[in-house]
Amino acid sequence: MSDLNLEYLIRKPADDLPNPPLLIMLHGYGSNEQDLFSFAQELPSELLILSVRAPLSLGFGSYAWYSINFEADRDNFSNLEEANLALKEIDRFIDGVIDEFDPDPDRIFLMGFSQGTILSLAYALNHPGKIQHVLALSGYVNQQLLIKPLEAGAYKDLDVFASHGSVDQVIPVEWARRTPEFLNKLEIEHEYKEYPVGHGVAPQNFFDMLSWIRKRL
């Protein structure tokens, strides 16, 4: 068995079929693996779902992928050294999951919320061909985490569902609105939606995301 280096929760597919589609969940700052896993029972039964706990403990059941400075501007918001270490841990985890569970290599989904979205987008962009579908909830593309140069032709098999609250009080919606333009430049298929909520996932957001997933199974 592979060494899965991060704590996680798992929901196996309803039918024990070989090579199931895989969905890996990365929670946001100050949360834990239970958060996004609450979606699992509503998601398609054929998915193998693993919800991962970030490595940095903030105490009282709260975890983070990296430290953030809420008082700083966008360019200094994230501890980049810790974020890059987290990306390496995520890569090791995904490799371990692939080795252990043998999912369909053409149907791998990565879902993030907030800080988890920032890392999900960076991971997919830094590893062309490894992830086919990214669900980017309430986050943005942090170009400081990208291994450049990025080549548009490398992402023909990647698409992105991005969503954000129009009154998000944690990550300004203006940051998220730059995502479609960035993805367009790399010729990455995507869908971007906004909802009249703060830093969270509105019911309509979830149903739109669910429909997007189902079309790719």
C-alpha positions as CSV (number, residue, x, y, z in Angstrom):
1,M,0.0,0.0,0.0
2,S,1.1,3.5,-0.7
3,D,2.1,5.9,2.1
4,L,-0.7,8.5,2.2
5,N,1.0,11.4,3.9
6,L,-2.0,13.5,4.9
7,E,-5.0,12.7,7.0
8,Y,-8.2,12.3,5.1
9,L,-11.8,11.1,5.0
10,I,-13.0,8.7,2.2
11,R,-16.2,7.8,0.5
12,K,-15.9,4.8,-1.8
13,P,-18.0,4.4,-4.9
14,A,-21.4,2.7,-4.4
15,D,-20.4,0.1,-6.9
16,D,-17.1,-1.6,-6.5
17,L,-16.0,-1.1,-10.1
18,P,-12.4,-0.8,-11.2
19,N,-10.8,2.6,-12.1
20,P,-13.5,4.9,-10.6
21,P,-13.5,8.6,-11.2
22,L,-11.7,10.4,-8.4
23,L,-12.5,13.6,-6.5
24,I,-10.0,15.1,-4.0
25,M,-11.2,17.9,-1.7
26,L,-8.9,20.6,-0.3
27,H,-10.6,22.7,2.5
28,G,-10.0,26.4,3.3
29,Y,-8.0,28.2,6.0
30,G,-9.1,27.4,9.5
31,S,-11.3,24.5,8.5
32,N,-10.7,20.7,8.3
33,E,-11.5,17.7,6.2
34,Q,-15.1,17.5,7.5
35,D,-16.0,20.7,5.8
36,L,-16.2,19.9,2.0
37,F,-16.8,16.2,2.9
38,S,-20.3,17.3,4.0
39,F,-21.0,17.5,0.2
40,A,-20.1,13.9,-0.4
41,Q,-23.5,12.3,0.2
42,E,-25.0,14.6,-2.4
43,L,-22.4,13.9,-5.1
44,P,-22.6,11.2,-7.7
45,S,-22.3,7.7,-6.3
46,E,-19.7,6.5,-8.8
47,L,-17.1,9.0,-7.5
48,L,-14.3,7.9,-5.2
49,I,-14.0,10.9,-2.8
50,L,-11.1,11.8,-0.5
51,S,-11.3,14.9,1.6
52,V,-7.9,15.9,2.9
53,R,-6.8,17.7,6.1
54,A,-4.2,20.4,5.7
55,P,-0.9,19.9,7.6
56,L,-0.7,23.1,9.7
57,S,-2.7,23.0,12.9
58,L,-4.3,26.2,14.2
59,G,-5.8,24.5,17.2
60,F,-9.3,23.4,18.1
61,G,-9.8,21.3,15.0
62,S,-8.7,24.1,12.6
63,Y,-6.0,23.6,10.0
64,A,-4.3,25.5,7.2
65,W,-2.3,24.7,4.1
66,Y,-0.2,27.8,4.8
67,S,-0.2,31.0,6.9
68,I,-1.9,34.1,5.6
69,N,-1.7,37.7,6.5
70,F,-5.2,39.2,6.4
71,E,-3.9,42.7,6.8
72,A,-1.6,42.5,3.7
73,D,-2.4,43.3,0.1
74,R,-2.9,40.6,-2.5
75,D,0.8,40.2,-3.3
76,N,1.8,39.6,0.3
77,F,-1.4,37.8,1.4
78,S,0.1,34.3,1.4
79,N,3.2,32.7,3.0
80,L,4.6,31.4,-0.3
81,E,7.2,29.2,1.2
82,E,4.6,27.3,3.2
83,A,2.3,27.2,0.2
84,N,4.9,25.7,-2.0
85,L,5.6,23.0,0.6
86,A,1.9,22.3,0.8
87,L,1.8,21.8,-3.0
88,K,4.6,19.2,-2.7
89,E,2.6,17.5,0.0
90,I,-0.5,17.5,-2.1
91,D,1.5,16.1,-5.0
92,R,2.8,13.3,-2.8
93,F,-0.8,12.6,-1.6
94,I,-2.3,12.5,-5.1
95,D,0.5,10.1,-6.3
96,G,-0.2,7.9,-3.3
97,V,-4.0,7.8,-4.0
98,I,-3.4,7.0,-7.6
99,D,-1.1,4.1,-6.7
100,E,-3.4,2.8,-4.0
101,F,-6.8,3.1,-5.6
102,D,-6.1,3.0,-9.3
103,P,-8.7,5.6,-10.4
104,D,-9.6,6.5,-13.9
105,P,-6.6,8.7,-15.0
106,D,-8.8,10.6,-17.4
107,R,-11.4,11.6,-14.7
108,I,-9.6,13.1,-11.8
109,F,-11.3,16.1,-10.1
110,L,-9.8,18.5,-7.6
111,M,-12.2,20.6,-5.5
112,G,-11.0,23.4,-3.4
113,F,-12.5,26.1,-1.2
114,S,-10.7,29.4,-0.6
115,Q,-7.1,28.5,0.3
116,G,-7.8,25.0,-1.1
117,T,-8.9,26.6,-4.4
118,I,-5.7,28.6,-4.7
119,L,-3.7,25.4,-4.3
120,S,-6.0,23.4,-6.5
121,L,-5.6,25.9,-9.4
122,A,-1.9,26.1,-8.9
123,Y,-1.5,22.4,-8.7
124,A,-3.4,21.8,-11.9
125,L,-1.5,24.5,-13.8
126,N,1.8,23.2,-12.5
127,H,1.1,19.6,-13.5
128,P,-0.4,19.6,-17.0
129,G,-2.4,16.5,-17.8
130,K,-2.5,15.2,-14.2
131,I,-5.9,16.8,-13.3
132,Q,-8.7,17.0,-15.8
133,H,-11.3,19.0,-13.8
134,V,-10.9,21.7,-11.1
135,L,-13.8,23.0,-8.9
136,A,-12.5,26.4,-7.7
137,L,-14.8,27.7,-5.0
138,S,-14.2,31.2,-3.5
139,G,-10.6,31.5,-4.5
140,Y,-8.3,32.9,-7.3
141,V,-5.2,32.2,-9.3
142,N,-2.1,33.1,-7.3
143,Q,0.5,33.6,-10.1
144,Q,3.3,33.6,-7.5
145,L,2.7,29.9,-7.0
146,L,3.0,29.0,-10.7
147,I,5.9,27.3,-12.3
148,K,6.5,29.4,-15.4
149,P,6.4,29.6,-18.4
150,L,2.9,28.2,-18.8
151,E,2.1,27.0,-22.3
152,A,-1.5,27.3,-23.6
153,G,-1.2,24.0,-25.6
154,A,-0.5,22.0,-22.4
155,Y,-4.1,22.3,-21.0
156,K,-6.3,20.8,-23.7
157,D,-7.6,18.2,-21.2
158,L,-8.3,20.6,-18.3
159,D,-11.5,22.5,-17.5
160,V,-12.5,24.6,-14.5
161,F,-15.6,25.5,-12.7
162,A,-15.0,28.7,-10.7
163,S,-17.4,30.4,-8.4
164,H,-17.4,33.3,-6.0
165,G,-19.6,35.3,-3.7
166,S,-20.2,38.8,-5.0
167,V,-20.0,40.2,-1.4
168,D,-17.1,37.9,-0.2
169,Q,-15.6,39.6,2.8
170,V,-12.5,37.4,2.9
171,I,-11.3,37.1,-0.7
172,P,-12.5,40.1,-2.7
173,V,-14.6,39.2,-5.7
174,E,-12.3,41.4,-7.8
175,W,-9.5,38.9,-7.3
176,A,-11.7,36.1,-8.6
177,R,-12.9,38.1,-11.6
178,R,-9.3,37.9,-12.9
179,T,-9.5,34.1,-13.2
180,P,-11.5,33.9,-16.5
181,E,-9.1,36.2,-18.3
182,F,-6.2,34.2,-17.0
183,L,-7.7,30.9,-18.1
184,N,-8.6,32.4,-21.5
185,K,-5.0,33.2,-22.2
186,L,-4.1,29.6,-21.6
187,E,-7.0,28.4,-23.7
188,I,-8.5,26.5,-20.7
189,E,-12.2,25.7,-20.9
190,H,-14.0,27.2,-17.9
191,E,-17.2,28.4,-16.4
192,Y,-17.3,31.3,-14.0
193,K,-20.3,32.2,-11.8
194,E,-21.0,34.6,-9.0
195,Y,-23.7,34.3,-6.3
196,P,-25.1,37.0,-3.9
197,V,-23.3,35.6,-0.8
198,G,-20.2,36.1,1.2
199,H,-17.4,33.7,1.7
200,G,-19.3,30.5,1.3
201,V,-21.2,28.2,-1.1
202,A,-24.7,29.2,-1.9
203,P,-27.3,26.4,-2.5
204,Q,-27.5,27.4,-6.2
205,N,-23.7,27.3,-6.4
206,F,-23.8,23.7,-5.2
207,F,-26.4,22.7,-7.7
208,D,-24.6,24.4,-10.6
209,M,-21.4,22.6,-9.5
210,L,-23.2,19.3,-9.2
211,S,-24.5,19.6,-12.7
212,W,-21.0,20.5,-14.0
213,I,-19.6,17.4,-12.4
214,R,-22.3,15.1,-13.7
215,K,-21.7,16.2,-17.3
216,R,-18.1,15.0,-16.9
217,L,-18.7,11.5,-15.6
